[in-house]
Structures are given as structure tokens and as C-alpha cells.
């Protein structure tokens, strides 16, 4: 079977680097979608005028949609042209297109539906990463594990990804975050359809490019979005689409902790008003459900960690 591979390159203020990225893309790629996301540097026109690569197709946005919106436009165009695998590479030349075969290999082998880069795999890789990015990405990785349910993946903000085209039809593309939360939101959406995700070790190349991501956006916007996705994931996975032992552990764990805390607080308040000591038996009645509830909650976390998707959705295609 002849597998058709496409590359999507979102472009916003990357005029000085995007041609280098295109030149490094190997012959195994059938189509390159350069998405001009209302770039003030007119990256799209620049690419059209400067490259003779027949695989390049420039897509234009009449308004800036963000990196996620640009990637989604590329996804939709790839589906129209009946591509099989879509690889997303940033246009700032931080990602090595030579690694592309490693990203598509697990998908071709029927072992993954979605692959993503991981800069945390090797300690030697980390030495090349600026300290502030290392700390920030480590924190975001842990938060994203909780919200997405993919406890075995790292580096969620890494934009080097590959996706089997058949998965796109199962995703609600219009609901995915269009801005810098795109990569994390993709993991949440992939978990809702139980897609298998693989990490691919890689080294990022840092130069003099400037990031368009504001720290204030990450600090105030991302936590709320992660909380929103976490609540939705728990509802979808443990109450709407399935009801399992994890659901029971979560319900009774939370109920018992709330019961113990409420009872204990009430008895402590009465003792404070009456200026008397709380009996040992009363303390135990409050403490026991809290301990048991916490143990059940830990059991739920263990169940959730082991409940990552394992059955590849696109396996029957190959």
C-alpha cells in the first residue's frame, strides 16, 4: 500500500526560517501545506515566490487564528486530498525534519494513532534546552498528564507531531483550542476517542527566534483550561461512556472524605463554642472515613494511570 504523507507548517513571523524547514523535508513526503496565519511578514507569498518545490501548497487565513487554527486548516486540506498521515512541523526551524521517519514509523506499524516529540527522554537532550523552558515544560507535563489522562507521555507542548488521517474523522476539529493550548487540548480530545499516543525522543534546536507565547497567558489561562478538560475527561471516561471500578472508587472516596471532614469540622466547632475537649471516639469517627476515602481516591488514581488507551484505532487499515 502506497502511504501518502503530508506535512503541515503553520507560519506566523517565521519568514527567515521557513524556507530552511521546507528544504530539509525528505522525498517520502507527498505534500507540504504552508499555512499563512495572517502573517504580517507575508510568509505565504514569500514561500510561493522563493520555492520551486512542487509539493508545496500555501493556504491563507484572512484573519489570525493561532497555531492550532493553522494546523487544523492543514488537517482539513490533507483530508480533502486523501492523505494518510499528517506530520506537523513548526516553521521556526527548531524541529529537525530528518526525524520525520521516526514519527511515522509507529503509525505505519499499527502501534500508534498519534505520535509526538519528547525533549525529556535523554539527559543529553535537556542540556540544550534553556532552563526557563525546562522548568516550565516539566510543570506543564505533569498538569497535562492529569487533564488528558495520558500519564505515560511527556513534553505536551511539543509541536512536532504525526497523526493518522482516519483519526481526524473521529475528532471534533472545530472544538479544539485554536491558540497555544492546541497541543494539550489535542491530547484531551484524543483520549476521549481512546487513541494510542507514542512519545518520540528528539532534540530541539534553539536559535535567535522569538516566541509569540506570553508567559501571562500560560500562568492564568492554561490552569483554567486544564481544570475544564480534567473535569470533562473524568465525566466522559467514568460516568458517560463507562462505569467501572474506578468510578466506584472515585465516588465513595470523595464522599467519605467529605463526610469525615464535615463531621469533624462540625464537632470541632461545637467543642470550640463549649470550650470542651473533643472525645477520642469522636475524633476517630471523623478521621476513619477521611483515611478510608483517601485510600479509595489513591486507588482511583492508580486505576486511572493504568487506564491509558492501548488499542490502536487505525490498526485495521494497514
RAFENCOR-V347831 format. One record per residue. N is the residue number from 0. RES is the residue in one letter. PSI is psi as a letter, one per 30 degrees, with the letter a starting at -180 (none if undefined). Layout:
N_RES_PSI ; N_RES_PSI
//
This chain:
0_X_k ; 1_X_j ; 2_X_k ; 3_X_k ; 4_X_k ; 5_X_l ; 6_X_k ; 7_X_k ; 8_X_j ; 9_X_k ; 10_X_j ; 11_X_j ; 12_X_h ; 13_X_g ; 14_X_e ; 15_X_f ; 16_X_f ; 17_X_e ; 18_X_e ; 19_X_e ; 20_X_e ; 21_X_e ; 22_X_f ; 23_X_f ; 24_X_k ; 25_X_l ; 26_X_f ; 27_X_f ; 28_X_k ; 29_X_f ; 30_X_k ; 31_X_j ; 32_X_j ; 33_X_j ; 34_X_j ; 35_X_j ; 36_X_i ; 37_X_h ; 38_X_k ; 39_X_f ; 40_X_f ; 41_X_h ; 42_X_e ; 43_X_e ; 44_X_e ; 45_X_e ; 46_X_e ; 47_X_e ; 48_X_f ; 49_X_f ; 50_X_k ; 51_X_g ; 52_X_j ; 53_X_f ; 54_X_f ; 55_X_k ; 56_X_k ; 57_X_k ; 58_X_k ; 59_X_k ; 60_X_k ; 61_X_f ; 62_X_l ; 63_X_k ; 64_X_f ; 65_X_l ; 66_X_e ; 67_X_e ; 68_X_e ; 69_X_e ; 70_X_e ; 71_X_e ; 72_X_e ; 73_X_e ; 74_X_e ; 75_X_e ; 76_X_e ; 77_X_e ; 78_X_e ; 79_X_e ; 80_X_g ; 81_X_h ; 82_X_l ; 83_X_e ; 84_X_k ; 85_X_k ; 86_X_k ; 87_X_k ; 88_X_k ; 89_X_l ; 90_X_g ; 91_X_g ; 92_X_g ; 93_X_f ; 94_X_k ; 95_X_j ; 96_X_f ; 97_X_f ; 98_X_f ; 99_X_e ; 100_X_e ; 101_X_e ; 102_X_e ; 103_X_f ; 104_X_e ; 105_X_e ; 106_X_e ; 107_X_e ; 108_X_f ; 109_X_g ; 110_X_f ; 111_X_l ; 112_X_f ; 113_X_k ; 114_X_l ; 115_X_l ; 116_X_l ; 117_X_j ; 118_X_f ; 119_X_g ; 120_X_e ; 121_X_k ; 122_X_e ; 123_X_e ; 124_X_e ; 125_X_f ; 126_X_f ; 127_X_f ; 128_X_k ; 129_X_k ; 130_X_e ; 131_X_e ; 132_X_e ; 133_X_e ; 134_X_e ; 135_X_e ; 136_X_e ; 137_X_e ; 138_X_e ; 139_X_e ; 140_X_e ; 141_X_e ; 142_X_e ; 143_X_e ; 144_X_e ; 145_X_e ; 146_X_e ; 147_X_f ; 148_X_f ; 149_X_i ; 150_X_f ; 151_X_g ; 152_X_l ; 153_X_l ; 154_X_h ; 155_X_f ; 156_X_f ; 157_X_k ; 158_X_g ; 159_X_j ; 160_X_l ; 161_X_k ; 162_X_k ; 163_X_k ; 164_X_f ; 165_X_f ; 166_X_f ; 167_X_e ; 168_X_f ; 169_X_f ; 170_X_k ; 171_X_i ; 172_X_e ; 173_X_f ; 174_X_f ; 175_X_k ; 176_X_k ; 177_X_f ; 178_X_b ; 179_X_f ; 180_X_g ; 181_X_e ; 182_X_e ; 183_X_e ; 184_X_e ; 185_X_e ; 186_X_e ; 187_X_e ; 188_X_e ; 189_X_e ; 190_X_e ; 191_X_f ; 192_X_g ; 193_X_h ; 194_X_k ; 195_X_k ; 196_X_k ; 197_X_k ; 198_X_k ; 199_X_j ; 200_X_k ; 201_X_l ; 202_X_k ; 203_X_k ; 204_X_j ; 205_X_k ; 206_X_b ; 207_X_g ; 208_X_l ; 209_X_k ; 210_X_k ; 211_X_f ; 212_X_k ; 213_X_k ; 214_X_e ; 215_X_e ; 216_X_e ; 217_X_e ; 218_X_e ; 219_X_e ; 220_X_e ; 221_X_e ; 222_X_e ; 223_X_e ; 224_X_e ; 225_X_e ; 226_X_e ; 227_X_e ; 228_X_e ; 229_X_e ; 230_X_e ; 231_X_e ; 232_X_e ; 233_X_e ; 234_X_e ; 235_X_e ; 236_X_e ; 237_X_f ; 238_X_e ; 239_X_e ; 240_X_f ; 241_X_l ; 242_X_j ; 243_X_a ; 244_X_e ; 245_X_e ; 246_X_e ; 247_X_e ; 248_X_e ; 249_X_e ; 250_X_e ; 251_X_e ; 252_X_e ; 253_X_e ; 254_X_e ; 255_X_e ; 256_X_e ; 257_X_e ; 258_X_e ; 259_X_e ; 260_X_e ; 261_X_e ; 262_X_e ; 263_X_e ; 264_X_e ; 265_X_e ; 266_X_e ; 267_X_e ; 268_X_e ; 269_X_e ; 270_X_e ; 271_X_e ; 272_X_e ; 273_X_f ; 274_X_h ; 275_X_l ; 276_X_k ; 277_X_k ; 278_X_k ; 279_X_e ; 280_X_e ; 281_X_e ; 282_X_e ; 283_X_e ; 284_X_e ; 285_X_e ; 286_X_e ; 287_X_e ; 288_X_e ; 289_X_e ; 290_X_e ; 291_X_e ; 292_X_e ; 293_X_e ; 294_X_e ; 295_X_e ; 296_X_e ; 297_X_e ; 298_X_e ; 299_X_e ; 300_X_e ; 301_X_e ; 302_X_e ; 303_X_e ; 304_X_e ; 305_X_f ; 306_X_g ; 307_X_k ; 308_X_k ; 309_X_f ; 310_X_j ; 311_X_k ; 312_X_e ; 313_X_g ; 314_X_e ; 315_X_f ; 316_X_e ; 317_X_none
//
